[in-house]
Amino acid sequence: MISTRRTLAGALPRRRRLLRLGLCGAPRCDRAYVDTSRNAGRQFCSTACQNRVKAAAFRARHTNDPT
């Protein structure tokens, strides 16, 4: 993991490195990413991880739905 962060750290100027590096918010993912969004709001390493987390949350909300 540390070598991944070092590799990613070379992708941005020094002053922004710490602000733009992140770890994926998915429970079973340990990937790091460089946040290139304008507002630095990225939470997941890929759309696959994001979709997996959001689908699980949807299923959890609707599991006991009386409808």
Steps between C-alpha positions, in 0.01 A plus 500: 500500500779743583667447163166576332474829685855592404428426137181706508675781686714573195187575296428837662695806612630479856260750653193306390618144560359446846168659415447298186599149611229280640404146584191340352191518721375154403515251791705232326721721283843625604594690186637851505406767247589852397198727520492714187150641553460875537351488848717213631188300581598162363436207736556188290782371283266405215138509395486124560573550872258791518224298336560202729468716813193687376325179388565342840355807674193488275447129571539561874239777493250294302550157657217541752291732287130420563400615151 
